[in-house]
Amino acid sequence: LNCLLALVSFHFNLEKLYSTSVLELVFSCLAREELQASATDLLVELFSSRSMHKRPASLRFALTRLVPLASAAIRRGDPQTSRCLARVVSQIGENHSAFLVRDAIENNNRDCFELMELALAWTAQKDQSLASLMFSFWYELQEAVKEFAYPDSLPASFFVRVDNSERVPKPFFDVFYALVDVLRDQIEIKHGTLVEHSEIHQIEGVMLECDSEFQDFRNEVADTLLYVYSLVKDQYLSCLLAQLERHLSSPRLSPSAVESVLFCFNAASELVPAQESVHLSKLFSYIDRLPTSEYSLKMIGSYADWISNQNEQTGHAVLYLAKHLQSCFSLVAAESFLKLCKSSPEKIVPQLTTLFGPCNFLLNSPQWLNGFEGREKVFLGLFNVVWQLPCEPLSQFLSHLFSPVFDRIVQLASNPAYKDLYLSEVNLLSNCLNVEATERGGEGVLADQLKNIWATFCRHLHQTSHDDEIVASITLFFKRALLLLGTSVTSVPGLLDSLVDGLLFLLNQNPRGCELQVATAMVSSLMYRDDGKSQDADFKHAIDTIRSLVMGTLTLPETELFTRPDLVKAFFELASMVTKGPAWILFEGISADSATLAERVILLATRSVPRITDRKSIASALQFLVDVAASASASKGAEATLLVGAAVSKWGNMLIVMILECCVGSTSRSLMNFLAHLLLNLLKFSTPLVTSVLPPALDFLSANCPSFVLTPQQKSYFVSSVLRSRKSAQLKDLLNDFCLQARGLSSLR
């Protein structure tokens, strides 16, 4: 048996290995206890082999032997044999589910249907490790059932309609419909056992099962239920709703039974359409009758998108969650609260007056202030709703929401021992600002509310410039604030000045990528605006700041810069952002060491790409060069693009050499797309430039690079092909081939 196993494992294509005579031998060995494990391993390997796909006769024979053996093992309660055969059945389902469906439909093979019944029986076993073996079987089988092309000759009565547009063959539907009950029972039995033995404890308001294996098992059951729903659809919801109504009308209500039904509803939520109008309406009409549990609260978050389409449900659902924020399930309630507030914030506004006071009280209660995870979720949920208000009430609600947080940040900053709590409050504000701008003018109100904490954070940047964590957290706040506020940041005097001073101070003390990311956000928020405002003092101040940050970065030693991938990536993202917008800001001719600022950045990028190893940093530098070349090729006579064109004309030869060096050197081939776009833009800008530089550049590489192994014919073909190319996809393929040839790896194509 072990010899045969080795032959199959190493893919020996021997016809005899897959014959019915070998299968008969192996199945006969299953009855002998000392050979059972080896026989099972061999069967598993045989049915996972690609060669078995070509042998339907062997598969049919295996089913005729497997089904009676498995049925007998289940009847006599033989767990060891059942486990061995379950492994084999699981492997057949994973690799041959399409065969099972085809043979069952075309040949009416009863063994295929009986095999599904066996899988159903094993899934229902109390031994969860045995039941888990079947989950992959059900996934592959439902995929095969959905993908099979059923012949038109089958009568309509052979199918069950599962929704308005889809139908499923009745034999398969019956099995999967029964599977819903089996999986629900698995959750109820295990959950009820844990409750009965008091193995559920409340830790920080979260229901945690001591049995961690059940957590994993529950996740696998949820995945399988999702696959079942994808096949039986509306019938799945009907089945669960009928069970829920039966349990709720029972004189002896079983909480674990109700929770198992809710678990099944939650498992399918990802695929249930938001337009579903029958079953979910009935489900949520029972919300006040459900026992309070993790599953009932999670259900509201799971169906937040559906609730957002139901005007009558939204307000009731959010108040139901708010009522349970002080219960032992507070974290689950907070998670669902945030999901619902994000899905339909405008529909919760009418409940805001009722909702805001109790929630804001909890946000500042001692119990929640000491690191409770749900606090941030409730805070973000409230902010999403408040953000929908008109300007006047928005100012009042933001003041009540933010003031306690501002005060707490000031208190915590004075004591280094509270650093973690301080970072938590800063991140709370940063995450709030990660929302979309509105058309109601709320950005100006928000800027006014943030002015005090803004100045506080700027002072903290000076005081904690040595602490990477605090600097990263505060600069993230500024980055998100700039992106959200846009030009509204200039409506409050002093905001931009204090930020600029803080950024320049940090750059001089300890340059980091996060400081340049703030400058990129400043470009995005301030500089994409009407040209008529380009003379504003704030606008000019921002230009001077960005130029100072760029020049300050350029003064760093290259040896230091190339070892700081975060700095390189952020720097070229900043340069690229400026290039796409009002390019003259960066490219107007400010002389420094006889080279314009534009030229110095281009030179730094061309030197960086072959030397740095971090892929993201290389990509950002290449993207900057692509944008520069695109700007030059689009020159229409404007001063800005003419300046860019002059810089590209002067250093275009270096760009072309850099492209070739990347192909010959160790640059990842996954970056060829950037190089292709750069080369295409250079061709559009000046074909004569590429024509004159490319041949001598290839000769230079041949003379100075030992690994460069192109023949003269290959070089000539490469040059002519480049000059004929007019699409980046063509150039990418060309550079990929050139890369393999130049590295001596063309045979690997």
HELIX and SHEET records of a PDB file:
HELIX    1   1 ASN A    2  SER A    9  1                                   8    
HELIX    2   2 GLU A   15  TYR A   18  5                                   4    
HELIX    3   3 THR A   20  CYS A   29  1                                  10    
HELIX    4   4 GLU A   33  SER A   48  1                                  16    
HELIX    5   5 ARG A   50  LYS A   54  5                                   5    
HELIX    6   6 PRO A   56  ARG A   75  1                                  20    
HELIX    7   7 PRO A   79  GLU A  106  1                                  28    
HELIX    8   8 ARG A  110  THR A  123  1                                  14    
HELIX    9   9 GLN A  128  SER A  132  1                                   5    
HELIX   10  10 PHE A  135  GLU A  147  1                                  13    
HELIX   11  11 ALA A  156  PHE A  158  5                                   3    
HELIX   12  12 LYS A  170  GLU A  196  1                                  27    
HELIX   13  13 SER A  212  VAL A  232  1                                  21    
HELIX   14  14 ASP A  234  SER A  249  1                                  16    
HELIX   15  15 PRO A  255  ALA A  268  1                                  14    
HELIX   16  16 HIS A  279  SER A  285  1                                   7    
HELIX   17  17 ILE A  287  ARG A  289  5                                   3    
HELIX   18  18 GLU A  294  SER A  302  1                                   9    
HELIX   19  19 ALA A  304  ILE A  307  1                                   4    
HELIX   20  20 ASN A  311  LYS A  323  1                                  13    
HELIX   21  21 SER A  330  SER A  343  1                                  14    
HELIX   22  22 PRO A  345  ILE A  348  1                                   4    
HELIX   23  23 VAL A  349  GLN A  351  5                                   3    
HELIX   24  24 LEU A  352  LEU A  363  1                                  12    
HELIX   25  25 PRO A  366  LEU A  369  1                                   4    
HELIX   26  26 GLU A  373  VAL A  386  1                                  14    
HELIX   27  27 CYS A  391  ALA A  413  1                                  23    
HELIX   28  28 PRO A  416  TYR A  418  5                                   3    
HELIX   29  29 LYS A  419  CYS A  432  1                                  14    
HELIX   30  30 GLY A  442  GLN A  463  1                                  22    
HELIX   31  31 ASP A  468  LEU A  485  1                                  18    
HELIX   32  32 GLY A  486  SER A  491  5                                   6    
HELIX   33  33 LEU A  495  GLN A  509  1                                  15    
HELIX   34  34 GLY A  513  LEU A  526  1                                  14    
HELIX   35  35 ASP A  531  LYS A  533  5                                   3    
HELIX   36  36 ALA A  537  LEU A  554  1                                  18    
HELIX   37  37 GLU A  558  LEU A  561  1                                   4    
HELIX   38  38 PRO A  565  LYS A  580  1                                  16    
HELIX   39  39 TRP A  584  PHE A  587  1                                   4    
HELIX   40  40 LEU A  597  ARG A  611  1                                  15    
HELIX   41  41 ARG A  615  SER A  633  1                                  19    
HELIX   42  42 GLU A  639  VAL A  664  1                                  26    
HELIX   43  43 ARG A  669  LEU A  671  5                                   3    
HELIX   44  44 MET A  672  PHE A  685  1                                  14    
HELIX   45  45 THR A  687  ASN A  704  1                                  18    
HELIX   46  46 PRO A  712  ARG A  724  1                                  13    
HELIX   47  47 SER A  728  ALA A  742  1                                  15    
HELIX   48  48 SER A  746  LEU A  748  5                                   3    
SHEET    1   A 2 PHE A 159  ARG A 161  0                                        
SHEET    2   A 2 ARG A 167  PRO A 169 -1                                        
SHEET    1   B 2 ILE A 200  ILE A 203  0                                        
SHEET    2   B 2 VAL A 206  GLU A 209 -1                                        
SHEET    1   C 2 SER A 591  ALA A 592  0                                        
SHEET    2   C 2 ALA A 595  THR A 596 -1                                        
END                                                                             
